[in-house]
Amino acid sequence: MRIGAMKMDGCGNSFLVVDEMKMPLAGLDRSAISRALANQHDTDGVLYVDRWQGLPAMKIFDRDGTEETMCGNGLRCATRYFHDTCIPERRFSILTGDGEKAVSVRENQVEVNLGEARDYRQIAPHLHYVFTGVPHVVVIGDEIDLESARILGKSLREEKSLCEFVGHPEGVNVNFIWRNAQGIAVRTYEVGVENVTQSCGTGSAASAYVASRVFGTALPVITVSPGGELEIRAVDDQLTICGITRYQGKVTGFVNAAHPKSVAPVYDWPRNYAWPGML
């Protein structure tokens, strides 16, 4: 089976957007489709966009085929895609697994409202937990290199006692944060990708929220990840994330067929080769 998609990224957090308004996949295994397409095109996840109950809607599946309730940068990419293809308004709402989310587009900036931070608790002096659409642990410390973040992130993500304590035995995302000149630096080990990603929208929101409580830092806060910057704001006690999104091009993926890679090789669309608008 051949499936067409648009490859996009939000601050380096990369996704394939599959438009089910054009190609319905009802009755098909989106988990298997997501694993195949994400592997073929080296993305962190797959977004399925459609309309439900008269509203634009998004489903998000991780690289390993796990369906998530929310993805902040994924929601920003879906927002840009909807706006550029079928919704001329700059402010609208998108249905997600975590409820209806208000979104907006301002030139090359896309902002989405993740809702209130939930279930915050301090677990240890430098270890915090908060839910921002998906579960996040935030570790406060000094600057950490990517390899150390991978090792420690994997360890905490798989720590059963920690995951059960915060009510998510399936695993938690892990963010390492420290102060920098812009605001805070963030490195996020993501469940489902099982690696440190270039950026994580819900993780950046969780990190900014924890920083505001621990450091007394007033929002908005700029978070800096390897893939770029996000601005985290508080609007009526709800967290928003804002930053750029980019297109990397149309791609084709194969499912249940003898195609280990797409006919358009991954290196045709490297992660740092992109443009802000749809061609």
C-alpha positions in Angstrom: 0.0 0.0 0.0 1.4 3.4 -1.0 0.6 6.5 1.2 1.4 10.1 0.3 2.2 12.6 3.1 3.7 16.0 3.7 6.9 16.1 5.8 7.0 19.0 8.2 8.9 20.1 11.4 8.3 22.3 14.3 11.6 23.5 15.7 13.2 20.4 14.3 10.6 18.0 15.8 9.7 16.2 12.6 6.4 14.7 11.4 4.6 13.3 8.4 1.2 14.8 7.9 -1.3 12.2 6.4 -4.4 14.0 5.1 -7.4 11.7 5.7 -9.7 14.3 4.2 -8.1 13.3 0.9 -7.2 9.7 1.7 -9.4 8.1 4.4 -7.7 5.3 6.3 -10.8 4.0 8.3 -10.4 0.4 9.3 -6.7 0.4 8.6 -3.9 -0.1 11.2 -2.6 3.4 11.8 -0.1 2.1 14.3 1.5 -0.2 11.7 1.3 2.6 9.1 3.0 5.0 11.4 5.9 2.7 12.2 6.5 2.0 8.5 6.3 5.7 7.4 8.3 7.1 10.3 11.1 4.6 9.8 11.2 5.3 6.0 11.3 9.0 6.4 13.2 9.5 9.7 10.5 11.3 11.5 9.5 11.5 15.2 5.9 10.7 14.5 2.9 10.8 12.1 0.0 13.2 12.2 -3.4 12.1 10.8 -5.6 15.2 10.0 -9.3 15.0 9.3 -12.6 16.6 10.3 -14.7 15.2 13.2 -17.9 16.6 14.5 -17.5 19.5 12.0 -14.1 20.5 13.4 -10.6 20.0 12.1 -9.0 17.1 14.1 -5.6 15.5 14.6 -4.4 12.1 15.7 -0.7 11.7 16.7 1.2 8.4 16.5 4.8 8.2 17.8 7.7 6.7 15.8 7.1 3.3 17.5 3.4 3.3 16.5 2.0 4.3 19.9 -0.9 6.7 19.8 -0.5 9.8 22.0 -3.2 12.1 23.4 -1.2 15.2 22.5 1.9 16.6 20.8 2.6 20.3 21.0 4.8 20.7 18.0 2.7 18.2 16.1 -0.3 20.3 16.8 1.5 23.4 15.5 2.4 21.6 12.3 -1.2 20.4 11.9 -2.4 24.0 12.5 -0.1 25.3 9.7 -1.2 22.5 7.4 -5.0 23.2 8.0 -4.5 26.9 7.6 -2.5 26.6 4.3 -4.9 24.0 2.8 -8.5 24.5 3.9 -9.0 27.0 6.7 -8.3 30.7 5.8 -9.0 32.0 9.3 -6.0 32.7 11.4 -7.7 31.6 14.6 -9.6 28.3 14.9 -9.7 25.1 17.0 -8.5 21.6 16.5 -9.8 18.4 18.2 -7.2 16.2 19.8 -7.0 13.3 22.1 -6.6 15.8 24.9 -9.7 17.8 23.9 -10.3 20.9 21.8 -7.4 23.2 21.4 -7.4 26.9 20.3 -4.7 27.6 17.7 -3.5 30.6 15.7 -1.2 31.5 12.8 0.8 34.8 12.6 3.0 35.0 9.5 5.6 32.3 10.2 4.7 31.8 13.8 2.2 29.2 15.0 0.8 29.3 18.5 -1.3 26.6 20.2 -3.0 26.5 23.6 -2.2 23.3 25.5 -4.6 24.1 28.4 -3.8 24.1 32.1 -0.8 22.4 33.5 -2.1 19.5 35.5 -1.1 17.3 38.5 2.1 19.2 39.3 4.1 17.8 42.1 7.7 17.9 43.4 9.1 14.4 43.6 12.6 15.3 44.9 14.6 18.5 45.3 15.5 18.6 41.6 12.8 16.3 40.2 9.3 17.5 39.3 6.3 16.2 37.4 3.5 17.9 35.4 1.0 16.8 32.8 0.8 19.1 29.7 -1.2 16.8 27.4 1.2 14.0 28.0 3.2 13.2 31.2 6.5 14.9 31.8 9.2 14.7 34.4 11.5 17.8 34.7 15.0 17.4 36.0 16.6 20.7 37.1 20.4 20.8 37.0 23.5 22.0 35.1 24.0 21.8 31.3 23.9 18.2 30.1 25.3 16.8 26.8 23.1 14.8 24.4 24.6 11.4 25.2 24.2 11.9 28.9 20.6 13.0 28.3 19.9 9.9 26.3 21.3 7.6 29.0 19.7 9.3 32.0 16.5 10.0 30.1 16.1 6.3 29.2 16.8 5.3 32.7 14.1 7.6 34.2 11.6 6.9 31.4 11.8 3.2 32.3 11.9 3.6 36.1 8.8 1.6 37.1 8.5 3.1 40.6 8.7 6.6 39.3 6.2 6.0 36.5 3.7 4.3 38.8 4.1 7.0 41.4 3.0 9.7 38.9 0.2 7.5 37.6 1.7 6.6 34.2 3.1 3.1 34.3 3.4 3.2 30.5 6.3 5.6 30.9 7.0 9.3 31.2 8.8 11.9 29.0 12.0 13.3 30.6 13.2 16.9 30.4 16.6 18.2 31.5 16.6 21.9 32.1 19.0 24.7 33.1 19.1 28.4 32.9 20.7 30.2 29.9 20.8 33.7 28.5 17.5 33.4 26.6 15.5 31.7 29.4 15.9 28.0 29.9 17.6 25.3 27.9 15.7 22.0 27.4 16.7 18.5 26.4 13.8 16.0 26.1 13.9 12.2 26.0 10.5 11.3 24.4 8.5 8.2 25.0 7.6 6.5 21.7 10.7 8.0 19.9 12.9 6.5 22.6 15.6 9.2 22.1 16.3 12.8 22.7 14.4 14.8 20.1 15.3 18.1 18.5 12.4 19.7 20.3 9.3 18.8 22.3 6.4 21.2 22.5 4.6 19.7 25.5 8.1 19.2 27.2 9.0 22.8 26.6 5.7 23.9 28.2 6.2 21.6 31.2 9.8 22.8 31.6 8.7 26.5 31.5 5.9 25.8 34.0 8.3 24.1 36.4 10.9 26.8 36.0 8.3 29.5 36.8 7.4 27.7 40.1 11.0 26.8 41.1 12.9 29.9 39.9 10.1 32.3 40.2 10.5 33.1 36.5 7.5 35.0 35.1 6.0 33.7 31.9 6.5 34.2 29.0 9.7 32.1 28.9 11.9 31.3 25.9 12.9 27.6 25.8 15.9 26.6 23.8 16.2 23.1 22.4 18.6 21.7 19.8 16.0 22.4 17.1 15.3 26.0 18.0 13.3 28.3 20.3 9.7 28.3 21.6 8.0 31.0 23.5 5.8 29.7 26.4 3.1 32.0 27.6 0.3 31.9 30.2 -3.1 32.9 28.9 -5.8 32.8 31.6 -3.8 30.1 33.5 -3.4 28.1 30.3 -0.1 27.4 28.6 0.6 28.3 25.0 3.6 27.5 22.9 4.7 29.5 19.9 7.4 29.1 17.2 8.1 28.5 13.6 6.9 25.5 11.5 8.4 24.4 8.2 7.6 22.2 5.2 10.2 19.7 4.1 8.3 18.4 1.0 5.8 15.8 -0.2 6.9 12.2 0.3 5.6 8.7 -0.4 5.7 5.8 2.0 4.9 2.1 1.7 3.1 -0.3 4.0 3.0 -4.1 3.8 5.2 -4.0 0.7 8.9 -4.8 -0.1 10.1 -1.2 0.1 12.5 -0.8 3.0 12.8 2.9 2.0 10.7 5.3 0.1 11.3 5.9 -3.6 12.3 9.4 -2.5 15.3 8.6 -0.2 15.5 10.2 3.2 18.6 12.2 2.2 16.5 14.1 -0.4 14.8 15.9 2.5 17.3 16.4 5.3 15.9 17.8 8.5 17.6 21.1 8.1 16.3 21.7 4.6 12.9 23.3 4.7 10.8 26.3 4.0 8.1 28.1 6.0 5.2 28.0 3.5 3.6 25.4 1.3 4.7 25.5 -2.3 
